[in-house]
């Protein structure tokens, strides 16, 4: 397997410096963000690369001699948002990333399935958490029609370019568990859409990432190494669907998610937190995670995604890289 880093945490520095960080960690891959919720900081001349062989070759030249190569592109966003200002941009980011991947000799693009509104004319997405009543199933029927149309078309584009699109099973998307993945493939007949196995979102849903890998098999196309710690006392009181987020006003630092939408502040007494590898699940668990991925594809890319707010950018990457490399070494020692 190829171990690397998702580049978003290194957006504070130019690409050559980001590559140095990854190499110093003893890792060999970098997953480049190419749009969606976050800007394409490390590929600002994307349009030129799409049109010019010279621009493409110059960009690829930045990786030569670094020991680090591109390990997929990432454009996580909501390509099905009911506000066209958001959905049109994010959907085009997906299409452009597919074309860019082909230009760069890559065959993996990571994104999310998307989340439409709950009915015609809606202006905000509607995530059905538990469809116990018939009205909720009506919403899902409406959403699945939109999802199937978009991914049927996108699958054809991906197939034309020899690229596979890996969907992160992220809640607040229509596709966020194994049943949803199977349903998407059944509805669309997709051959170039599968899963990016980000263990973190499965952990807090009380799913087992290793079991999910083995259930989905070849539909798992890519992986993210990201951990979650369940804070048991808080989870016992609030559950993992706690909504105690604080709206950040314009005068505070905040992250734009497209249009007029912004990320909120995480709950103070959270039921769970994203943490660096090893701070939620030990090396033995990550060894089993890598073993399951290896069964599916021995060459799969596994990239660290660092969102542990208690650790600095480099500090968090160092901790995660140490655990990931130890897990890989333990797996290799099994023979």
HUHUCOR-V6789 format. One record per pair of residues at least 12 apart in sequence whose ideal C-beta (glycine too) atoms are under 6 Angstrom apart, sorted by the first residue. I is the first residue (numbers start at 1). GAP is how many residues later the second one is. Records with the same first field share a line. If there is no record, write none. Layout:
I->GAP + GAP
This chain:
1->299 + 301
2->26 + 27 + 69 + 299
3->24 + 299 + 321
4->23 + 25 + 26 + 67 + 299
5->17 + 25 + 298 + 299
6->25 + 297 + 299
7->23 + 25 + 26 + 35
8->25 + 30
9->297 + 304
11->30
15->27 + 47
19->47 + 49
22->46
23->43 + 44 + 45
25->292 + 296
27->294
29->42 + 272
30->38
31->40 + 41 + 43 + 272
32->38 + 41
33->41
34->39 + 41 + 63
35->40 + 58
36->39 + 40 + 41 + 54 + 57
37->39 + 40 + 220
46->54
49->54
50->49 + 53
56->47
70->36
71->230 + 232
72->36 + 38 + 150 + 229
73->24 + 28 + 36
74->36
75->18 + 19 + 22 + 36
76->35 + 36
77->13
78->12 + 36 + 37
79->12 + 15 + 35
80->34 + 36 + 66
82->34 + 35 + 40 + 41
83->176
85->174
86->172 + 173
94->17
97->12
98->59 + 60 + 63 + 65
101->62
102->59 + 61
107->56 + 57
108->56 + 58 + 114
109->54 + 56
110->56 + 86 + 112
112->56 + 58 + 61
113->54 + 60 + 61 + 62
115->12 + 57 + 58 + 59
116->27 + 30
118->21
126->13
127->45
128->12
143->31
147->27
148->39 + 40
151->37 + 42
152->36
155->35 + 37 + 38
158->34
159->33
164->28 + 57
165->28
166->28 + 29 + 30 + 55 + 56
167->28
168->28 + 30
169->32
170->31
178->34 + 37
181->14
194->25 + 27
195->21 + 24 + 25
196->26
197->16 + 23 + 26
198->26 + 28
200->26 + 28 + 74
203->25
204->24 + 36 + 68
209->80
210->78 + 79 + 82
213->79 + 80
214->78
217->79
220->76
222->79
223->70 + 77 + 79
224->79 + 81
225->52 + 77 + 79 + 99
226->79
227->48 + 50 + 52 + 53 + 54
228->44 + 52
229->44 + 46 + 50 + 51
230->42
231->40
234->35 + 37
235->36
238->33
240->31 + 32
242->25 + 29
244->23
245->19
246->19
247->17
248->17
274->33
275->33
276->32 + 35 + 40 + 43 + 44
277->43 + 46 + 47
278->45
283->40 + 43 + 44
286->41
287->40 + 43 + 44
290->37 + 38 + 41
291->40
304->16
